[in-house]
Amino acid sequence: MTDTSQPSAAHQMLGDFAPALVHFTDDVLFGEVWKRPQLSPRDRSLVTVAVLIAGGNAEQLNFHLQYAKDNGVTQEELIEAITHTAFYAGWPKAFSAIGVAKQVFGNS
């Protein structure tokens, strides 16, 4: 995520408005945390999607569902993960998440 050939999504959205937040997003979160070897990017994606659903942060799922696919999680696995979280995080949160997934996967 720290490709310096073009500005990151965080930089494009926040630019000079919140440079520290962009730095932490690009360099710490995606530059260090996501690169730690204890979990694969695929596993980190599954954990992240589940936590975003549990927290009701559906607006962040657009990016992270696609990122999960890029990290090797299949569409079927993501739909199953969302279905599974319904029982632990709540039905409304899972329904919000599945709506985002349908848009991200092009099935809207």
Residue pairs with C-beta under 8 A, 6 or more apart in sequence:
1 8
1 26
1 30
1 31
1 34
2 8
2 26
2 27
2 30
2 31
7 15
8 22
8 25
8 26
8 30
9 63
10 21
10 22
10 25
10 26
11 22
11 26
14 21
14 22
15 22
34 41
34 44
39 47
40 71
41 71
41 72
42 68
42 71
42 72
42 73
44 71
45 64
45 67
45 68
45 71
45 73
46 68
46 73
46 77
46 81
48 64
48 67
48 68
49 61
49 64
49 65
49 68
49 78
49 81
49 82
49 97
50 81
50 85
50 89
52 58
52 60
52 61
52 64
52 97
53 61
53 82
53 85
53 89
53 93
53 94
53 97
54 85
54 88
54 89
54 93
56 93
56 96
58 93
58 96
58 97
58 99
58 100
61 97
61 100
61 101
61 104
62 100
62 103
62 104
65 78
65 100
65 101
65 104
65 105
66 104
68 78
69 75
69 78
73 81
75 101
75 105
78 101
79 98
79 101
82 94
82 97
82 98
82 101
83 94
83 98
85 93
85 94
85 97
86 93
86 94
86 95
102 108
